[in-house]
Amino acid sequence: MQPVFQPPAVASLQKVMIFAGLEMVERWERSALEDQPWDIASEMMRVTFIVAARCLFGVELEDEARR
């Protein structure tokens, strides 16, 4: 098994994924309070993009994810 998929490595990535999920839920809550709809497909692509950028490259691409 590749080192990146060893349990300790995956455990460290878990925190990144959880944080990205919490950020997504916060966006949804703000939208709900403003009675604004959201597109689930776009949201899933956005969170996937953010997690991949953080885990694979260690960079924040939140602005690019909004496009």
VMD Tcl script that draws the C-alpha trace (Angstrom):
set ca {
  {0.00 0.00 0.00}
  {1.26 3.48 -0.85}
  {2.41 5.59 2.13}
  {-0.23 8.25 1.50}
  {-2.95 5.64 2.09}
  {-1.50 4.28 5.34}
  {-3.79 4.84 8.36}
  {-1.75 7.70 9.93}
  {-1.69 9.62 6.64}
  {-5.42 9.13 6.03}
  {-6.16 10.18 9.62}
  {-4.38 13.50 9.04}
  {-6.45 14.11 5.89}
  {-9.63 13.34 7.79}
  {-9.35 16.65 9.65}
  {-9.16 18.55 6.37}
  {-12.27 16.78 5.08}
  {-14.25 17.38 8.26}
  {-13.34 21.08 8.29}
  {-14.39 21.45 4.63}
  {-17.70 19.74 5.42}
  {-18.32 22.07 8.35}
  {-17.60 25.09 6.15}
  {-20.13 23.77 3.63}
  {-22.80 23.34 6.31}
  {-22.17 26.92 7.48}
  {-22.77 28.15 3.90}
  {-26.00 26.14 3.78}
  {-27.16 27.57 7.10}
  {-26.52 31.14 5.92}
  {-28.43 30.41 2.72}
  {-31.33 28.95 4.69}
  {-31.49 31.99 6.97}
  {-31.61 34.23 3.90}
  {-34.19 31.91 2.30}
  {-31.82 31.33 -0.63}
  {-31.76 28.05 -2.58}
  {-28.54 26.18 -3.28}
  {-27.52 23.67 -5.91}
  {-26.42 20.41 -4.29}
  {-24.38 19.29 -7.33}
  {-22.42 22.54 -7.33}
  {-21.91 22.33 -3.57}
  {-20.57 18.77 -3.80}
  {-18.17 19.72 -6.61}
  {-17.06 22.75 -4.60}
  {-16.30 20.79 -1.43}
  {-14.52 18.08 -3.45}
  {-12.38 20.72 -5.17}
  {-11.51 22.38 -1.86}
  {-10.61 19.07 -0.17}
  {-8.48 17.96 -3.13}
  {-6.62 21.29 -3.22}
  {-5.94 21.20 0.51}
  {-4.99 17.50 0.72}
  {-3.03 17.13 -2.50}
  {-1.39 20.54 -2.80}
  {-1.72 22.16 0.62}
  {-3.31 25.27 -0.87}
  {-6.50 27.25 -0.33}
  {-8.52 27.69 -3.50}
  {-11.79 28.93 -2.01}
  {-12.04 31.84 -4.47}
  {-11.54 29.53 -7.45}
  {-14.12 27.11 -6.03}
  {-16.79 29.83 -6.18}
  {-16.46 30.10 -9.96}
}
mol new
graphics top color blue
foreach p $ca { graphics top sphere $p radius 0.5 }
foreach p [lrange $ca 0 end-1] q [lrange $ca 1 end] { graphics top cylinder $p $q radius 0.2 }
display resetview
